[in-house]
Amino acid sequence: MILGLVADGLLAAGILALALACVATRRAFASAALFIAYGLLLALAWARLGASDVALTEASIGAGLSGVLLLGGVRRLAGLAEPSPDAETGPLLTVLIGIGCAAVALAIGAAVLLLPDPAPSLAPQVAANLATTDLGNPVTGVLMSFRALDTLLESAVVLLAVVCVWALAPEGGWGGVAGPRQPIVRDGPLALLARVLPPLGIVIAIHILWVGADAPGGKFQAAAVLAAMWLMPWMAGLAPAPRIDARWLRLVLAAGPALFILIGLGGALAEGAFLAYPPGWAKPLILAIEIVLTASIAVALALLVMGPPEPPR
Amino acid sequence: MSLLADGFTILCVLAGLVFFAAGTAGLLRFPDTASRLHALTKADHLGLGLVVLGLLPQMDSLAGILRLLAIWALVLLASAATGPMIARLLRRQGGAS
């Protein structure tokens, strides 16, 4: 009991220290590295709270994928010129930004401290109605049935992010191969990982997706693993990036959200509410959405890391 | 029997933690990147291996045991690959700082 408290206290102190260091450090690379460590400790905290689904997502998306995106951003920033001294914020703006940030932190802290005790919860309703979805994992039940609209919007946001990254394509780059050209690595550790890991990782991703119905797991975590299994051979130069005007690529990207919306509209016709599943059909429909969405999100996440196409040299 | 298993778990996990502590000390105290990498990968391999070995008797199913071993094997692979990757990058940059 006491030992558990000590461990939790150390974890909380570590998270706070890493968050502070991440903001306070002046070097972009160190900041990104600290952010990844911060995400991993946060995943541990979620695991200690018993929220395994959130812990998995935080580790794969929050620390892993966001970390890679941040590191890519650091590399791109390093290629740019230093900002001129004129562009620096004046003292007034600095103070205003400080006041704004402090106000947000105070408001969030107050909101958490002022929560009624016991905190309002819909968990009993979810537990009572979970049987109607034929799912064993209440988190998946909430994500795919009771609050399916949120999940639909999340998947659409990922798609929107890909559109935004592509919109950054420089002159002459539009429609080209996504991301910088990767030199072929024939031997060494990266080539080994790129060959050995994907078969294992793809099986693990399918496992994570499949157990998501009854145990912690699901499409976002599975998609992050799948995206990594594509990115590794890409980094080793063994798997070329796709052209962003490829028909199949756009079909896969749009298929998940499109199927989600179609099934939602079907629910509106059959049951009178958008995203309502007909009785007895919930599990197969949810499974279909999850499988197709996994493919869409995996491709989208990989494309986010690859970045916008570059102009031909 | 369960007392024996628990004792084995405690001994192995503690021994694993010793390696993690030694690896962390090496990471903080060693003078150059190559030896820091050495300390780090050894701690990962042996420390995690001992922790996994200690947890094996606590599993109630063969699937759980196989999953633990798979985690260890994957971490071994990842850390055995990233160590040399960083070392190669270092050599190409021509410095050991």
Chai-1 contact restraints between the chains, C-beta under 6 A:
chainA,res_idxA,chainB,res_idxB,connection_type,confidence,min_distance_angstrom,max_distance_angstrom,comment,restraint_id
A,P189,B,A81,contact,1.0,0.0,6.0,A-B,restraint_1
A,P189,B,P84,contact,1.0,0.0,6.0,A-B,restraint_2
A,P189,B,M85,contact,1.0,0.0,6.0,A-B,restraint_3
A,L193,B,A81,contact,1.0,0.0,6.0,A-B,restraint_4
